[in-house]
Amino acid sequence: MTVHLQKLCVGIGTIQELVQYRDDLAKRLKKGGRPLEDQHWTRHRPKRDEEILDGGSLFWIIKGSLCVRQRILRLEDVEDEAGKPYCAIVYDPTVILTEPRPRRAFQGWRYLEAADAPPDLPDQKSALRSAADAAEMPEEMARELRVLGLL
């Protein structure tokens, strides 16, 4: 049975910023002849790794909203320069927009059961255009339009 991870997207203020960052990364990886994948290092390896690797995704929380995901490819044991152990969550750089769900801030990552995961938005191109439009308007206005179902 699949389980996902959810994490705060620290340093990213909008979906558009994340998409642009991932697009730039994909171009650099392709140009360098490296696989199209990104990773996030965490101190604790998820104990439910088999469930995560059975189709799990990393869901990102941006500005209090669980709104995008990226497919997890694998988990790797890695070490930093000082020999300190970490777990690298390796994921596809393709950003998939989901139905937004409010989330409070927390440290680290949390499991997200498949039944609780928001569905992908049906028209990704249209959703990306809306995200770009929302990035250009004041945050309070964008939030209110989302609540009304207009954005």
Contacts in CASP RR format, 6 or more apart in sequence:
PFRMAT RR
TARGET T0000
AUTHOR 0000-0000-0000
METHOD contacts of the structure
MODEL  1
MTVHLQKLCVGIGTIQELVQYRDDLAKRLKKGGRPLEDQHWTRHRPKRDE
EILDGGSLFWIIKGSLCVRQRILRLEDVEDEAGKPYCAIVYDPTVILTEP
RPRRAFQGWRYLEAADAPPDLPDQKSALRSAADAAEMPEEMARELRVLGL
L
1 51 0 8 1.000
1 54 0 8 1.000
1 114 0 8 1.000
2 51 0 8 1.000
2 52 0 8 1.000
2 54 0 8 1.000
2 55 0 8 1.000
2 56 0 8 1.000
2 114 0 8 1.000
3 48 0 8 1.000
3 51 0 8 1.000
3 52 0 8 1.000
3 54 0 8 1.000
3 56 0 8 1.000
3 111 0 8 1.000
3 112 0 8 1.000
3 113 0 8 1.000
3 114 0 8 1.000
4 52 0 8 1.000
4 56 0 8 1.000
4 57 0 8 1.000
4 58 0 8 1.000
4 59 0 8 1.000
4 69 0 8 1.000
4 72 0 8 1.000
4 111 0 8 1.000
4 112 0 8 1.000
4 113 0 8 1.000
4 114 0 8 1.000
4 117 0 8 1.000
5 46 0 8 1.000
5 52 0 8 1.000
5 56 0 8 1.000
5 57 0 8 1.000
5 58 0 8 1.000
5 59 0 8 1.000
5 72 0 8 1.000
5 89 0 8 1.000
5 109 0 8 1.000
5 110 0 8 1.000
5 111 0 8 1.000
5 112 0 8 1.000
6 58 0 8 1.000
6 59 0 8 1.000
6 60 0 8 1.000
6 61 0 8 1.000
6 66 0 8 1.000
6 103 0 8 1.000
6 109 0 8 1.000
6 110 0 8 1.000
6 111 0 8 1.000
6 112 0 8 1.000
7 40 0 8 1.000
7 58 0 8 1.000
7 59 0 8 1.000
7 60 0 8 1.000
7 61 0 8 1.000
7 108 0 8 1.000
7 109 0 8 1.000
7 110 0 8 1.000
8 60 0 8 1.000
8 61 0 8 1.000
8 105 0 8 1.000
8 106 0 8 1.000
8 108 0 8 1.000
9 18 0 8 1.000
9 60 0 8 1.000
9 61 0 8 1.000
9 62 0 8 1.000
9 68 0 8 1.000
12 18 0 8 1.000
12 21 0 8 1.000
12 60 0 8 1.000
12 62 0 8 1.000
13 62 0 8 1.000
13 63 0 8 1.000
14 62 0 8 1.000
14 63 0 8 1.000
14 131 0 8 1.000
14 134 0 8 1.000
14 135 0 8 1.000
15 62 0 8 1.000
15 67 0 8 1.000
15 68 0 8 1.000
15 95 0 8 1.000
15 97 0 8 1.000
15 128 0 8 1.000
15 131 0 8 1.000
15 134 0 8 1.000
15 135 0 8 1.000
16 131 0 8 1.000
16 132 0 8 1.000
16 134 0 8 1.000
16 135 0 8 1.000
17 135 0 8 1.000
18 60 0 8 1.000
18 62 0 8 1.000
18 68 0 8 1.000
18 95 0 8 1.000
19 95 0 8 1.000
19 128 0 8 1.000
19 131 0 8 1.000
22 38 0 8 1.000
22 70 0 8 1.000
22 93 0 8 1.000
22 94 0 8 1.000
22 95 0 8 1.000
23 93 0 8 1.000
25 38 0 8 1.000
25 93 0 8 1.000
26 36 0 8 1.000
26 93 0 8 1.000
29 35 0 8 1.000
29 36 0 8 1.000
29 37 0 8 1.000
29 93 0 8 1.000
30 36 0 8 1.000
36 92 0 8 1.000
36 93 0 8 1.000
37 73 0 8 1.000
37 90 0 8 1.000
37 91 0 8 1.000
37 92 0 8 1.000
37 93 0 8 1.000
38 70 0 8 1.000
38 90 0 8 1.000
38 91 0 8 1.000
38 92 0 8 1.000
38 93 0 8 1.000
39 76 0 8 1.000
39 88 0 8 1.000
39 89 0 8 1.000
39 90 0 8 1.000
39 91 0 8 1.000
40 58 0 8 1.000
40 88 0 8 1.000
40 89 0 8 1.000
40 91 0 8 1.000
41 78 0 8 1.000
41 80 0 8 1.000
41 86 0 8 1.000
41 87 0 8 1.000
41 88 0 8 1.000
41 89 0 8 1.000
42 86 0 8 1.000
42 87 0 8 1.000
42 89 0 8 1.000
42 108 0 8 1.000
42 109 0 8 1.000
43 86 0 8 1.000
43 87 0 8 1.000
44 87 0 8 1.000
45 75 0 8 1.000
45 77 0 8 1.000
45 87 0 8 1.000
46 52 0 8 1.000
46 75 0 8 1.000
46 87 0 8 1.000
46 109 0 8 1.000
46 111 0 8 1.000
48 111 0 8 1.000
49 75 0 8 1.000
52 72 0 8 1.000
52 75 0 8 1.000
53 72 0 8 1.000
53 74 0 8 1.000
53 75 0 8 1.000
55 71 0 8 1.000
55 72 0 8 1.000
56 71 0 8 1.000
56 72 0 8 1.000
56 114 0 8 1.000
57 69 0 8 1.000
57 70 0 8 1.000
57 71 0 8 1.000
57 72 0 8 1.000
57 91 0 8 1.000
57 96 0 8 1.000
57 117 0 8 1.000
58 69 0 8 1.000
58 70 0 8 1.000
58 72 0 8 1.000
58 89 0 8 1.000
58 91 0 8 1.000
59 66 0 8 1.000
59 68 0 8 1.000
59 69 0 8 1.000
59 98 0 8 1.000
59 112 0 8 1.000
59 117 0 8 1.000
59 118 0 8 1.000
60 66 0 8 1.000
60 67 0 8 1.000
60 68 0 8 1.000
60 69 0 8 1.000
60 70 0 8 1.000
61 67 0 8 1.000
61 103 0 8 1.000
61 105 0 8 1.000
62 68 0 8 1.000
63 139 0 8 1.000
64 102 0 8 1.000
64 103 0 8 1.000
64 104 0 8 1.000
64 105 0 8 1.000
65 100 0 8 1.000
65 101 0 8 1.000
65 102 0 8 1.000
65 103 0 8 1.000
65 146 0 8 1.000
66 98 0 8 1.000
66 100 0 8 1.000
66 101 0 8 1.000
66 102 0 8 1.000
66 103 0 8 1.000
66 112 0 8 1.000
66 118 0 8 1.000
67 97 0 8 1.000
67 98 0 8 1.000
67 100 0 8 1.000
67 101 0 8 1.000
67 118 0 8 1.000
68 95 0 8 1.000
68 96 0 8 1.000
68 97 0 8 1.000
68 98 0 8 1.000
69 95 0 8 1.000
69 96 0 8 1.000
69 98 0 8 1.000
69 117 0 8 1.000
69 120 0 8 1.000
70 91 0 8 1.000
70 92 0 8 1.000
70 93 0 8 1.000
70 94 0 8 1.000
70 95 0 8 1.000
70 96 0 8 1.000
71 91 0 8 1.000
71 92 0 8 1.000
71 94 0 8 1.000
71 96 0 8 1.000
72 89 0 8 1.000
72 90 0 8 1.000
72 91 0 8 1.000
73 90 0 8 1.000
73 91 0 8 1.000
73 92 0 8 1.000
74 90 0 8 1.000
75 87 0 8 1.000
75 88 0 8 1.000
75 89 0 8 1.000
75 90 0 8 1.000
76 87 0 8 1.000
76 88 0 8 1.000
76 90 0 8 1.000
77 85 0 8 1.000
77 86 0 8 1.000
77 87 0 8 1.000
77 88 0 8 1.000
78 85 0 8 1.000
78 86 0 8 1.000
78 87 0 8 1.000
78 88 0 8 1.000
79 85 0 8 1.000
79 86 0 8 1.000
80 86 0 8 1.000
89 109 0 8 1.000
96 120 0 8 1.000
96 124 0 8 1.000
97 120 0 8 1.000
97 121 0 8 1.000
97 124 0 8 1.000
97 127 0 8 1.000
97 128 0 8 1.000
97 131 0 8 1.000
98 117 0 8 1.000
98 118 0 8 1.000
98 119 0 8 1.000
98 120 0 8 1.000
98 121 0 8 1.000
99 118 0 8 1.000
99 119 0 8 1.000
99 120 0 8 1.000
99 121 0 8 1.000
100 118 0 8 1.000
100 146 0 8 1.000
101 118 0 8 1.000
121 127 0 8 1.000
130 151 0 8 1.000
133 151 0 8 1.000
134 142 0 8 1.000
134 145 0 8 1.000
134 146 0 8 1.000
134 151 0 8 1.000
142 151 0 8 1.000
145 151 0 8 1.000
END
